[in-house]
Amino acid sequence: MTAIYSVLHMFVDGVCAFAMFGTFLKQEQGYFYVLVYNFCAFALQMPFGALLDLWYAKSGKYSSFAAMCVGVVLTLVGAVTHPVILGIGNALFHIGGGVGTIHEDERQGWRGRGLGVFVAPGALGLYFGMQLAQNGAKAQWLYGAGAFMAIACVGTACVLRRRGALGKAADNLKGGRVQTEATGIIPLAFCLFLAVILRSYIGMAVTFSWKTTTFAAVLSTLAIVLGKVAGGFFAARFGALKTAAICLPAAAVLYLFSGCMPAGAAAMFLFNMTMPITLYLLICKLPQYPGFSFGLLTFGLFLGFLPEYYGLRTLRGGGVLGCAGSLIMLLILAAGVFMGNPDRAGITVFSRRMRNRK
């Protein structure tokens, strides 16, 4: 299931990048379309996620699969119509696939590993979609992408149907959520929200002088992808705060030498390890609201995009900005962890659920 969601993520983001760079950016209102698309694709995930959570609370049924399928359809339609439809499709897919991945991660007892696997392929999709658009690929390739995504959605439906979970809550989730402590939710959520805004801004603002060849572009994309995957696995094995305490100071040092390709790629790898960590920490504290948790943090991605969009550039070099951003993020995450105590509220939750299943 997680593999299907992840591959679909790559295709959806690839279609969006192809449509934006190949069609909408070339139009007279292209600059405005970038803002509109990013608002619909990222900011709207929070209300969509809240609606999914509300639907489950009222009916006891998950509608994440339906949201994902509607998102796939609207993404394909939006690619040939308008950025608003494209962005809404992207948002619905992400919130549906994200919540589905959260449920699967919980079902398997992966403690956040699946979250990194799901979010990582988006960067690959963006890169390949942008390359297809810049190299003048024909729009007909969308037919092939649409056919593949349709097959993937049918395959997902078959797996869910075989489990008896299509249109209803999985047995191990329905009514079986362990309540976490209410204390610390607001400061933890606020700190994680700030961390995501900062990560989004750093990712947009920091550039590398060596990123001028295809090899360099592929290397930096792979650093982002593999960093997100590794973050989920390392956090599950060693703990979220310990992982952040190692990877972020190392990223800060490497950013100072990011004019060298290996150091810059390694800095990106380590910095992006925090993405699944922030998501998992919030879900541990708000297990009843996976949709809202996912959407809240993606809203942070949108806010982090705004300074670069409006041309508010830093006066310092990218290396210094990346170094400072890494250290500030570590302080923010540490403050959130100590105020929210998510280790006890998260890992204990999953261990109890696993024992209850046995």
Salt bridges, closest charged atoms under 4 A:
ASP13 OD2 - HIS9 NE2 3.18
ASP13 OD1 - HIS94 NE2 3.60
GLU104 OE2 - ARG107 NH1 3.90
GLU104 OE1 - ARG163 NH1 2.85
GLU106 OE2 - ARG177 NH1 3.42
GLU106 OE2 - ARG353 NH1 2.06
GLU181 OE2 - ARG344 NH2 2.91
GLU308 OE2 - ARG313 NH1 2.80
